[in-house]
Structure formats: C-alpha cells, structure tokens
Amino acid sequence: MAQAPNADPGAVEDPPVPPGVDPATPAPARLYDYYLGGTNNFAADRIAAERLRLSLPELSDAAWANRGFHQRAASWLAEDKGIRQFIDIGAGLPTQGNTHLVVRRIAPDARVVYVDHDPMVLAHAQQLLGGTASTTLVLGDLRDPDSVLGHPGLRELIDFSQPTGLLMTAVLHFVADEADPWGLVQRYTSAFVPGSYLVLSHATGDRLPPRAIRAMLKTYENATERLVLRSRADVERFFTGLELASPYEGAEPGISFTGQWAAVDPDSADSDGSRVLYCGVARCP
C-alpha cells in the first residue's frame, strides 16, 4: 500500500540515482509509482504526493482505478479480440501487473513494446520486463510519433500488417494543447491496420472540487512535466474516427470513468477516485 499520509515521506530511504535523473524534481513516472505504493521514487516525489493528497484524498484510489482499467482493457483485447502485439506508451514504473504479464496469461506468445522517455524507467527496465525476448522498452517521446513508430526496437517486435493494441493510459494529460495531442493520437492510430485498438485514459477536473484541481496543477507545475486537465468533450475528441466500445454491459458505446470500464458492478465501481480520469477503448476502422 502507499505511504500513509501522516508518515514522513522524507524519512524513507531513496533508491540509487540513475544517470540523467534529477532526484530533486518530481517526475510523473515516479509520482505514479508512489501513488501505487511503489519504491522507485525519491523524497521530492513523496513529499509532493503527500501535499497533493491533502487536497485529493482519493489520490491512490485514482491511480489504482486507472491501473485496473489498463489491465482489464489489455486483457479484453487479448482474450476477446485476439490481439497479440501491444505498444504501451508512457509505461512508467509499476512493478506489478504490467502489460506483458497481463496479456501473457491469455496469450503466452504476445509481444509487448513499452515506450517511455524517463531515464528512471530505462534504469529499471529489467525489473519491468522480466528478461523476456518478446518484450522490450524503447526510449521515446510520444510527441515524436515518427521516431517512436520507426524505432528499430519497436519494429523488431511489432508487425504493422497485423492488428495492434495501443495503450496510452494516464499519459496524454502531460501533452499541452500547443503540441496538438489529438493530432498525435491520430498519427499513431493511422499507422495501424483496421482491427487495431486504442486504449486511452486521461485526467479531468469535471467532477473535482476547485481545491483538488488547484493542488493537482500546482504539483505538476513543479515537476518535470506539467499536467493538463481536460473535459469529457476534449477526451472524446481523442477517439474521433474510431469505433468506441461499450464500457460495460448495458451501456452505450462511449467513454466512462476508469473504475467503471468492464466493471462487474459499474455503480459501485464509480468511486470518487475513479472520477479523476476518463477512459475509453476504440477500434481502428
């Protein structure tokens, strides 16, 4: 479980500092790792997270709701749609339930490419990947799709003539409007054949109190990447031209909050933390 709010986050022993990492500046991958109860983070990350938790008590619930959505969506693609290759952009540092572990329970031959631009993620790639030849991590920035999609490490595992599962969970809210995140998503999805799928989640302030919104924005103003909260309409734009799946039984095709997607009981899964992020899964026509 995550560090208790009343504990001293600065008293926890830090991990070794890999080359290229600034431990004094909070980073999204390390913050997310801490929200999930991980240990690949530094005092600056933990202190920033605990300050945020004061205004957003549902912080860890939100992270776990997103992680659960990511895992359920990946499983659904492997089991129900027969997807056998996946690209996970903005992979971060989770040490449990990573994409390759989830999909290989269903399809042992599944291939997974993780993409991240944080050197801390690269330093922990062995722990993330588990030493399997059909899984790799490439350093790349999602804002440069040509470089990501053309990376030799990605091309070695991903066959662009076959359907692909593209996972972009909790990452596009670190892309400013000026970088046209909607155009970037379209550039990625247009590279894949029909029958490929996009899995996406994104932070929102639609259901949050003003103090929580201010705290979230302030936390990431002082981090390596700034946070952009977007409305439901703006998140729906990411799926323009794609065929959205129904988020749960009985629902119309569309987006939902993260806890609800593929939930057995969508009402009980619709927690306060779940409402921090919208999500959706859509087929490329």
PALO-128899 format. One record per residue (C-alpha): residue number from 1; residue in one letter; x, y, z. Coordinates in nm, 3 decimals, padded with zeros to 5 digits. Last residue first. Layout:
N
+-----+---------+---------+---------+---------+
| num | residuo |      c1 |      c2 |      c3 |
+-----+---------+---------+---------+---------+
| NUM |       A |       X |       Y |       Z |
...
+-----+---------+---------+---------+---------+
This chain:
285
+-----+---------+---------+---------+---------+
| num | residuo |      c1 |      c2 |      c3 |
+-----+---------+---------+---------+---------+
| 285 |       P | -01.171 |  00.107 | -03.875 |
| 284 |       C | -00.946 |  00.146 | -03.567 |
| 283 |       R | -01.134 |  00.005 | -03.271 |
| 282 |       A | -01.189 |  00.204 | -02.952 |
| 281 |       V | -01.131 |  00.168 | -02.580 |
| 280 |       G | -01.222 |  00.452 | -02.345 |
| 279 |       C | -01.120 |  00.634 | -02.030 |
| 278 |       Y | -01.199 |  00.935 | -01.816 |
| 277 |       L | -00.987 |  01.001 | -01.508 |
| 276 |       V | -01.036 |  01.160 | -01.165 |
| 275 |       R | -01.379 |  01.001 | -01.140 |
| 274 |       S | -01.234 |  00.667 | -01.034 |
| 273 |       G | -01.104 |  00.829 | -00.716 |
| 272 |       D | -01.451 |  00.937 | -00.613 |
| 271 |       S | -01.575 |  00.583 | -00.675 |
| 270 |       D | -01.781 |  00.460 | -00.971 |
| 269 |       A | -01.703 |  00.092 | -00.911 |
| 268 |       S | -02.018 |  00.054 | -00.701 |
| 267 |       D | -02.231 |  00.173 | -00.992 |
| 266 |       P | -02.038 | -00.015 | -01.260 |
| 265 |       D | -02.092 | -00.355 | -01.091 |
| 264 |       V | -01.898 | -00.618 | -01.285 |
| 263 |       A | -01.666 | -00.345 | -01.411 |
| 262 |       A | -01.557 | -00.356 | -01.776 |
| 261 |       W | -01.487 |  00.019 | -01.763 |
| 260 |       Q | -01.647 |  00.162 | -01.449 |
| 259 |       G | -01.338 |  00.233 | -01.242 |
| 258 |       T | -01.183 |  00.441 | -01.519 |
| 257 |       F | -01.471 |  00.684 | -01.568 |
| 256 |       S | -01.657 |  00.630 | -01.893 |
| 255 |       I | -01.614 |  00.680 | -02.266 |
| 254 |       G | -01.853 |  00.573 | -02.536 |
| 253 |       P | -02.055 |  00.284 | -02.675 |
| 252 |       E | -02.394 |  00.268 | -02.500 |
| 251 |       A | -02.403 |  00.090 | -02.167 |
| 250 |       G | -02.584 | -00.237 | -02.095 |
| 249 |       E | -02.271 | -00.434 | -02.015 |
| 248 |       Y | -01.973 | -00.209 | -01.956 |
| 247 |       P | -01.757 |  00.048 | -02.138 |
| 246 |       S | -01.927 | -00.013 | -02.475 |
| 245 |       A | -01.660 |  00.002 | -02.743 |
| 244 |       L | -01.573 |  00.319 | -02.932 |
| 243 |       E | -01.534 |  00.292 | -03.309 |
| 242 |       L | -01.265 |  00.537 | -03.421 |
| 241 |       G | -01.298 |  00.847 | -03.640 |
| 240 |       T | -01.265 |  01.083 | -03.344 |
| 239 |       F | -01.149 |  00.887 | -03.038 |
| 238 |       F | -00.918 |  01.155 | -02.898 |
| 237 |       R | -01.205 |  01.402 | -02.931 |
| 236 |       E | -01.392 |  01.219 | -02.654 |
| 235 |       V | -01.128 |  01.344 | -02.410 |
| 234 |       D | -01.197 |  01.705 | -02.510 |
| 233 |       A | -01.572 |  01.657 | -02.470 |
| 232 |       R | -01.525 |  01.500 | -02.126 |
| 231 |       S | -01.317 |  01.795 | -02.016 |
| 230 |       R | -00.939 |  01.810 | -01.996 |
| 229 |       L | -00.688 |  01.851 | -01.713 |
| 228 |       V | -00.340 |  01.944 | -01.837 |
| 227 |       L | -00.050 |  01.846 | -01.611 |
| 226 |       R |  00.301 |  01.987 | -01.646 |
| 225 |       E |  00.605 |  01.763 | -01.691 |
| 224 |       T |  00.936 |  01.757 | -01.498 |
| 223 |       A |  00.753 |  01.853 | -01.181 |
| 222 |       N |  00.696 |  02.191 | -01.014 |
| 221 |       E |  00.394 |  02.281 | -01.227 |
| 220 |       Y |  00.292 |  01.919 | -01.170 |
| 219 |       T |  00.205 |  01.966 | -00.806 |
| 218 |       K |  00.045 |  02.307 | -00.872 |
| 217 |       L | -00.196 |  02.163 | -01.130 |
| 216 |       M | -00.304 |  01.884 | -00.897 |
| 215 |       A | -00.341 |  02.117 | -00.600 |
| 214 |       R | -00.551 |  02.369 | -00.793 |
| 213 |       I | -00.780 |  02.094 | -00.922 |
| 212 |       A | -00.819 |  01.948 | -00.573 |
| 211 |       R | -00.905 |  02.289 | -00.425 |
| 210 |       P | -01.160 |  02.352 | -00.703 |
| 209 |       P | -01.358 |  02.036 | -00.619 |
| 208 |       L | -01.331 |  01.753 | -00.873 |
| 207 |       R | -01.600 |  01.612 | -01.101 |
| 206 |       D | -01.502 |  01.772 | -01.432 |
| 205 |       G | -01.136 |  01.817 | -01.338 |
| 204 |       T | -01.015 |  01.552 | -01.578 |
| 203 |       A | -00.723 |  01.311 | -01.610 |
| 202 |       H | -00.695 |  01.099 | -01.924 |
| 201 |       S | -00.729 |  00.733 | -02.015 |
| 200 |       L | -00.670 |  00.566 | -02.351 |
| 199 |       V | -00.680 |  00.219 | -02.505 |
| 198 |       L | -00.666 |  00.236 | -02.887 |
| 197 |       Y | -00.738 | -00.077 | -03.087 |
| 196 |       S | -00.625 | -00.242 | -03.411 |
| 195 |       G | -00.889 | -00.412 | -03.622 |
| 194 |       P | -00.809 | -00.199 | -03.925 |
| 193 |       V | -00.431 | -00.172 | -03.977 |
| 192 |       F | -00.212 |  00.061 | -03.771 |
| 191 |       A | -00.024 |  00.378 | -03.863 |
| 190 |       S | -00.342 |  00.587 | -03.860 |
| 189 |       T | -00.375 |  00.518 | -03.487 |
| 188 |       Y | -00.041 |  00.684 | -03.412 |
| 187 |       R | -00.093 |  00.995 | -03.621 |
| 186 |       Q | -00.447 |  01.029 | -03.489 |
| 185 |       V | -00.314 |  01.023 | -03.134 |
| 184 |       L | -00.065 |  01.297 | -03.221 |
| 183 |       G | -00.335 |  01.508 | -03.384 |
| 182 |       W | -00.541 |  01.494 | -03.067 |
| 181 |       P | -00.235 |  01.580 | -02.855 |
| 180 |       D | -00.183 |  01.900 | -03.054 |
| 179 |       A |  00.156 |  02.014 | -02.913 |
| 178 |       E |  00.007 |  02.355 | -02.830 |
| 177 |       D | -00.266 |  02.181 | -02.630 |
| 176 |       A |  00.000 |  02.062 | -02.387 |
| 175 |       V |  00.089 |  01.693 | -02.351 |
| 174 |       F |  00.114 |  01.564 | -01.992 |
| 173 |       H | -00.257 |  01.481 | -01.989 |
| 172 |       L | -00.173 |  01.243 | -02.271 |
| 171 |       V | -00.003 |  00.999 | -02.030 |
| 170 |       A | -00.260 |  00.844 | -01.797 |
| 169 |       T | -00.315 |  00.544 | -02.026 |
| 168 |       M | -00.191 |  00.536 | -02.383 |
| 167 |       L | -00.219 |  00.169 | -02.482 |
| 166 |       L | -00.202 |  00.079 | -02.850 |
| 165 |       G | -00.321 | -00.276 | -02.923 |
| 164 |       T | -00.202 | -00.384 | -03.266 |
| 163 |       P | -00.369 | -00.561 | -03.557 |
| 162 |       Q | -00.126 | -00.718 | -03.809 |
| 161 |       S |  00.049 | -00.563 | -04.112 |
| 160 |       F |  00.242 | -00.334 | -03.877 |
| 159 |       D |  00.431 | -00.630 | -03.731 |
| 158 |       I |  00.567 | -00.512 | -03.395 |
| 157 |       L |  00.866 | -00.689 | -03.239 |
| 156 |       E |  01.169 | -00.572 | -03.437 |
| 155 |       R |  00.994 | -00.252 | -03.542 |
| 154 |       L |  00.978 | -00.141 | -03.178 |
| 153 |       G |  01.349 | -00.192 | -03.121 |
| 152 |       P |  01.432 | -00.031 | -03.456 |
| 151 |       H |  01.237 |  00.286 | -03.363 |
| 150 |       G |  01.019 |  00.395 | -03.656 |
| 149 |       L |  00.696 |  00.420 | -03.460 |
| 148 |       V |  00.862 |  00.615 | -03.180 |
| 147 |       S |  01.064 |  00.846 | -03.405 |
| 146 |       D |  00.767 |  00.918 | -03.631 |
| 145 |       P |  00.543 |  00.965 | -03.326 |
| 144 |       D |  00.754 |  01.245 | -03.175 |
| 143 |       R |  00.525 |  01.383 | -02.901 |
| 142 |       L |  00.514 |  01.028 | -02.757 |
| 141 |       D |  00.876 |  01.075 | -02.653 |
| 140 |       G |  01.098 |  00.770 | -02.692 |
| 139 |       L |  01.327 |  00.538 | -02.503 |
| 138 |       V |  01.247 |  00.182 | -02.602 |
| 137 |       L |  01.142 | -00.098 | -02.370 |
| 136 |       T |  01.129 | -00.459 | -02.486 |
| 135 |       T |  00.917 | -00.769 | -02.456 |
| 134 |       S |  00.933 | -01.080 | -02.677 |
| 133 |       A |  01.285 | -01.164 | -02.560 |
| 132 |       T |  01.181 | -01.191 | -02.194 |
| 131 |       G |  01.413 | -01.067 | -01.917 |
| 130 |       G |  01.144 | -00.978 | -01.661 |
| 129 |       L |  01.042 | -00.663 | -01.843 |
| 128 |       L |  00.982 | -00.415 | -01.562 |
| 127 |       Q |  01.262 | -00.538 | -01.337 |
| 126 |       Q |  01.500 | -00.531 | -01.633 |
| 125 |       A |  01.368 | -00.190 | -01.739 |
| 124 |       H |  01.453 | -00.027 | -01.407 |
| 123 |       A |  01.718 |  00.205 | -01.545 |
| 122 |       L |  01.504 |  00.272 | -01.853 |
| 121 |       V |  01.216 |  00.384 | -01.633 |
| 120 |       M |  01.445 |  00.619 | -01.442 |
| 119 |       P |  01.565 |  00.759 | -01.776 |
| 118 |       D |  01.210 |  00.892 | -01.839 |
| 117 |       H |  01.124 |  00.895 | -02.211 |
| 116 |       D |  00.888 |  00.598 | -02.214 |
| 115 |       V |  00.779 |  00.332 | -02.463 |
| 114 |       Y |  00.699 | -00.030 | -02.377 |
| 113 |       V |  00.686 | -00.287 | -02.655 |
| 112 |       V |  00.486 | -00.604 | -02.594 |
| 111 |       R |  00.465 | -00.930 | -02.789 |
| 110 |       A |  00.202 | -01.194 | -02.711 |
| 109 |       D |  00.310 | -01.559 | -02.743 |
| 108 |       P |  00.182 | -01.660 | -02.399 |
| 107 |       A | -00.168 | -01.538 | -02.495 |
| 106 |       I | -00.414 | -01.527 | -02.205 |
| 105 |       R | -00.184 | -01.507 | -01.903 |
| 104 |       R |  00.052 | -01.345 | -02.148 |
| 103 |       V | -00.173 | -01.039 | -02.173 |
| 102 |       V | -00.148 | -00.942 | -01.807 |
| 101 |       L |  00.223 | -01.010 | -01.756 |
| 100 |       H |  00.314 | -00.823 | -02.074 |
|  99 |       T |  00.101 | -00.524 | -01.974 |
|  98 |       N |  00.241 | -00.483 | -01.624 |
|  97 |       G |  00.052 | -00.627 | -01.330 |
|  96 |       Q |  00.314 | -00.547 | -01.068 |
|  95 |       T |  00.631 | -00.335 | -01.068 |
|  94 |       P |  00.472 | -00.014 | -01.196 |
|  93 |       L |  00.743 |  00.223 | -01.328 |
|  92 |       G |  00.606 |  00.427 | -01.616 |
|  91 |       A |  00.479 |  00.278 | -01.943 |
|  90 |       G |  00.412 |  00.610 | -02.113 |
|  89 |       I |  00.330 |  00.438 | -02.441 |
|  88 |       D |  00.237 |  00.068 | -02.419 |
|  87 |       I |  00.257 | -00.088 | -02.766 |
|  86 |       F |  00.088 | -00.428 | -02.790 |
|  85 |       Q |  00.102 | -00.735 | -03.009 |
|  84 |       R | -00.119 | -01.046 | -02.998 |
|  83 |       I | -00.468 | -00.903 | -03.025 |
|  82 |       G | -00.730 | -01.181 | -03.037 |
|  81 |       K | -01.026 | -00.950 | -02.981 |
|  80 |       D | -01.194 | -01.115 | -02.681 |
|  79 |       E | -00.894 | -01.255 | -02.495 |
|  78 |       A | -00.603 | -01.030 | -02.588 |
|  77 |       L | -00.801 | -00.708 | -02.628 |
|  76 |       W | -01.006 | -00.779 | -02.316 |
|  75 |       S | -00.692 | -00.849 | -02.112 |
|  74 |       A | -00.539 | -00.518 | -02.219 |
|  73 |       A | -00.862 | -00.336 | -02.128 |
|  72 |       R | -00.884 | -00.503 | -01.788 |
|  71 |       Q | -00.520 | -00.421 | -01.709 |
|  70 |       H | -00.538 | -00.056 | -01.810 |
|  69 |       F | -00.871 | -00.011 | -01.632 |
|  68 |       G | -00.725 | -00.157 | -01.313 |
|  67 |       R | -00.426 |  00.075 | -01.333 |
|  66 |       N | -00.654 |  00.374 | -01.375 |
|  65 |       A | -00.864 |  00.276 | -01.076 |
|  64 |       W | -00.543 |  00.211 | -00.882 |
|  63 |       A | -00.413 |  00.560 | -00.954 |
|  62 |       A | -00.746 |  00.723 | -00.866 |
|  61 |       D | -00.772 |  00.525 | -00.541 |
|  60 |       S | -00.416 |  00.634 | -00.457 |
|  59 |       L | -00.510 |  01.002 | -00.489 |
|  58 |       E | -00.858 |  00.981 | -00.334 |
|  57 |       P | -00.754 |  01.216 | -00.052 |
|  56 |       L | -00.711 |  01.496 | -00.310 |
|  55 |       S | -00.647 |  01.820 | -00.121 |
|  54 |       L | -00.421 |  01.671 |  00.147 |
|  53 |       R | -00.314 |  01.401 | -00.100 |
|  52 |       L | -00.140 |  01.667 | -00.309 |
|  51 |       R |  00.094 |  01.751 | -00.022 |
|  50 |       E |  00.158 |  01.380 |  00.021 |
|  49 |       A |  00.246 |  01.344 | -00.346 |
|  48 |       A |  00.488 |  01.638 | -00.345 |
|  47 |       I |  00.667 |  01.499 | -00.039 |
|  46 |       R |  00.689 |  01.153 | -00.193 |
|  45 |       D |  00.824 |  01.278 | -00.525 |
|  44 |       A |  01.086 |  01.504 | -00.364 |
|  43 |       A |  01.188 |  01.220 | -00.130 |
|  42 |       F |  01.263 |  00.992 | -00.424 |
|  41 |       N |  01.074 |  00.726 | -00.615 |
|  40 |       N |  01.108 |  00.365 | -00.728 |
|  39 |       T |  00.951 |  00.227 | -00.408 |
|  38 |       G |  00.595 |  00.151 | -00.520 |
|  37 |       G |  00.270 |  00.209 | -00.332 |
|  36 |       L |  00.055 |  00.284 | -00.635 |
|  35 |       Y |  00.061 |  00.662 | -00.570 |
|  34 |       Y |  00.439 |  00.627 | -00.532 |
|  33 |       D |  00.480 |  00.473 | -00.878 |
|  32 |       Y |  00.259 |  00.746 | -01.019 |
|  31 |       L |  00.485 |  01.010 | -00.864 |
|  30 |       R |  00.791 |  00.831 | -01.003 |
|  29 |       A |  00.652 |  00.821 | -01.357 |
|  28 |       P |  00.529 |  01.181 | -01.337 |
|  27 |       A |  00.862 |  01.327 | -01.217 |
|  26 |       P |  00.929 |  01.529 | -00.901 |
|  25 |       T |  01.248 |  01.739 | -00.914 |
|  24 |       A |  01.518 |  01.681 | -00.651 |
|  23 |       P |  01.604 |  01.330 | -00.775 |
|  22 |       D |  01.725 |  01.463 | -01.111 |
|  21 |       V |  01.781 |  01.155 | -01.328 |
|  20 |       G |  02.026 |  01.151 | -01.620 |
|  19 |       P |  02.237 |  00.869 | -01.479 |
|  18 |       P |  02.046 |  00.650 | -01.231 |
|  17 |       V |  02.002 |  00.762 | -00.867 |
|  16 |       P |  02.008 |  00.467 | -00.628 |
|  15 |       P |  01.683 |  00.414 | -00.434 |
|  14 |       D |  01.586 |  00.658 | -00.158 |
|  13 |       E |  01.543 |  00.551 |  00.205 |
|  12 |       V |  01.218 |  00.674 |  00.355 |
|  11 |       A |  01.250 |  00.962 |  00.602 |
|  10 |       G |  01.143 |  01.230 |  00.354 |
|   9 |       P |  00.793 |  01.086 |  00.324 |
|   8 |       D |  00.738 |  01.135 |  00.700 |
|   7 |       A |  00.421 |  00.939 |  00.770 |
|   6 |       N |  00.086 |  01.113 |  00.824 |
|   5 |       P | -00.045 |  01.042 |  00.473 |
|   4 |       A |  00.044 |  00.671 |  00.495 |
|   3 |       Q |  00.285 |  00.559 |  00.223 |
|   2 |       A |  00.103 |  00.362 | -00.042 |
|   1 |       M |  00.000 |  00.000 |  00.000 |
+-----+---------+---------+---------+---------+
